[in-house]
Amino acid sequence: MNNPRKTALVTGASQGIGAGIVKAFVEHGFNVVANSRKVTQSTEVAASDGVALVDGHIGEMATAARIVETALSRFQSIDVLVNNAGIFFTKPFTDYTAEDFQSLVSTNVEGFLYVTQLAIRQMLAQKTGGSIVTITAALARNPIRGVPAAVPMLTKGGLETITQHLAMEYAKEGIRVNAVAPGAVYTPLHRDTPQNVMESLSPMGRPSTVQEITDAVLYLTDAATVTGHILYVDGGAHFGRW
């Protein structure tokens, strides 16, 4: 009997890194449920027999529930979750507003919490293990004076911490929990950032590509004994000054 196709959930999937991750999973034989606020309007991801699209804000429990319900009704399992949805903007610490904070927490923290709880619950019921990979940020480990991002990194640093706690909590159940921490990446998020600025954010002088982040996600998805790991794809930014 052939092994059934595995199913991956990908949030923040309409463009950039998220769209790249969806395409990579499809190429590797996965069914995929892709989510973003308006993923059905994406020019980079399209619905198909193996790809289901779910519109909605991932910071809302109802959206997380729809993603999981879609996975189970269309594909009958949840084997991988990639928490890619996130927002990021910079300003001096004292200029962040309550609305800024609520927006960051809603997408970056609640957007992780609800769907991850539901995915783990299903993985436990399946009793076949699973993989969760979260996209965090190298900037959480290594602040850069010219990039005032203290409040966004409050959320990203929390994701690193919960990654390791969940990895330990569910290790015996075979549910692996890891994270990829990019530095500067060429994505639509940085379409207006000058090239020299992008290059200055990497000790190697070269931002990462979407493909390189996607490769890291695929590695952690396949690495059967790797859990609780933060994989930095940042040209060395997380451990030094330059």
N, C-alpha and C positions, 0 to 999 in steps of 0.2 A: 504494500500500500504506500502510495506517495505521501510524504509529509505535507500536512496542510500549510498553506501560505500563512506566514505570520502577519500580524497587524501592528502598525505603528501609528501613534497619534502625534501630530506636529502642530504646535501653536505658533502664532506669528508667521503664518506660512505664505502670505500673499506675494512677498517679494524678498529680494536679498538672500540672507542666510537661510531663512525659513523655506523659501521656494527651492533653494539649492538642496536642502535636506530632503524635501519631498521627492524631488527628482531622483536623488541618489537611492532612496529606499525603493522607489518603483523599479529602478534599474537592477536592484538586488533582489527583486522578486517579492517584495512586501506589498500587502494592501496598506493603504494610507488613509487616515482621516485627517484632513487639513483644516485648520481654523485660523481665521483672523476676523476683524470686524466686518470686512467686506471681501472675503476671499473669493466669493462667487464672481466678483468683478475683476479678479486678478488677470493680468496679461501673461503671467509667468506660470500659473498653475491652472490646470483644467480638470474638470470632473471626467471620470471614465469608469469602466467596470471595476477597476482596482483602486480608484481614488474617489473618496467622498468629501464634499466640501460642506463646512458648517460655518455660517456667518455668526458673529456675535462677539461681544466683549468678554474676554477670558476672565476678567476680574469678577464676573457675575456667576454665582453658583448655577443658575439656570443654563448658562452657556456650557459650562463644564459637563453638566448632566446630559445635554444634547449631544455633545461630542462622544461621550461614553455610550449612550443609547444608540447612536448611529453606528459606532464600531461593532456593537454586539448584534444589532439587527442586520447589518450588511455583511459583516465578516466573521462574527461569532467568537471573537477573542480580542484581548488586548495584551500584546507582548512587549511593546516598546512605547515609551512616552518621551518625547523631546520637548522640554519646556523652553521654547525659543522666544516667545512673546516678551517684549520688554520695551520700555521707553527710557530715554536718556537725554538730558539737557544740562547745560552748565550755567551757573551764575554764582556770584559771591554768596557765601553761606547765609549772611544776614538778609539777603534779598529773596530767599525762597519763601513762598507764601504757604498758607495752610492749604490752598487749592493745589499748589504744586506738590506738596507732600501727599495729599490724598490721591492725586493722580498717579504718582509713583508707586505708592503702596497698593493701589487697586490693581494695576497691571503687573507690577514686578513681584509682589508678594501674594496678594489674593489670587492673581493669575497663575501662580505656582500651586498654592495651597489646595484649592478646590479640586482641580483636575487630577492632581497627584494623589490626593486621598481616594478619589473614586477609582483611579487606575490601580493603585495598590490593592484596594479592596477586591477588585476583579482578579488581579494576579494571584492573590491569596486563594480565592475561590477556585481558580484553574489548577493550582498546585503544580505549575510548570515553571515557576520562576518568572523572571522578566528583567528588563533594563529600563532605567530612567536616566536620562541625560539632560542636564539643565545648562543653558548658556548664561554664564555669569559675566565677569569682566576683570581683566588683569589689573585695572585701575583700583579695584578694591584692595589689592595687596600692596600696590606701590603707588602712592599718590604722586602727582606731578603738579608742581607749584603753578604752572601756567594753565592748568585744567581744573578749575574750581568745581568739583563734582561731589562734594561731601555728602549731600543728601541722597542723590541717586546711589552712591556707593554704600550708604547705610542699608539700602535694600539688597544690593548685590552681595555685600558681605554676609548678610543674613542668609542668602541662598547658599553660599559656600558652607556655612555652619550647618544648616539643616541637611545638606547633602551628606555630610559625614555622619550626622546623627542617624539619619534614616538608613544609611548603608550598614551601620552597626545593628540597628533595630531589626532589620529584615534579612541579615546575612544568612541565617540558617534556613530561611525560606527560599533562598536562591534568587532573591530580588536584589539586583545590583543597582547602586545609586551613585552616579558620577556627575562631573561637570566639566564643561569646556569654558575656559576663560580667555576670550580673545583680547588682543590689544586693538590697535587701529586696523580696521578692515575696510577694503574698498566695497562699499554697499551704497544703495540709494540714500541711506541716512546721511552720507557724507558727500553727496553729489556737489554741494556748493563749497566744500572745504578745499582750499588751494592744495595742490600736490605737495609743495614744499612743507606745508604744515603737517599733512598726513605723514610724510616721511620723517619729520622731526619727532614723531611720537614713538618711533621704534629705534632701539639701539642699533639694529641692523640697517636702518635707513630704508626699510621696505615694509609697508603694511602688508598684512595677510590678505589672501583672496578668499572669496566665498568657498571655493573648492577646498582650500586648506582647512577651513573650519568644518566643512562637511566631512572631510576625511577623518578628522579627529572624532566626530560624532560616530561615524561608522566603526572606527576602531573600538571605542568604548562599548558600543552595542555588541560587538563580537567577542570582546575580551572576557572570557568566561570566569577568570579569577581576579579581575580588577574591580574593586568597589571602594567607595569613599575617596576617590581620587579627583583632584582638580588638575586638569590638563591645560597648561598654559600654551596658547598659540599666539605669541605676542612679540617674537623677535628678541626675547630676553627682558622685556620691560618690567616684569614683576620682581626681579631680584637685584636691580641695580640703578645707578644714576648715570646719565650720559649727557 
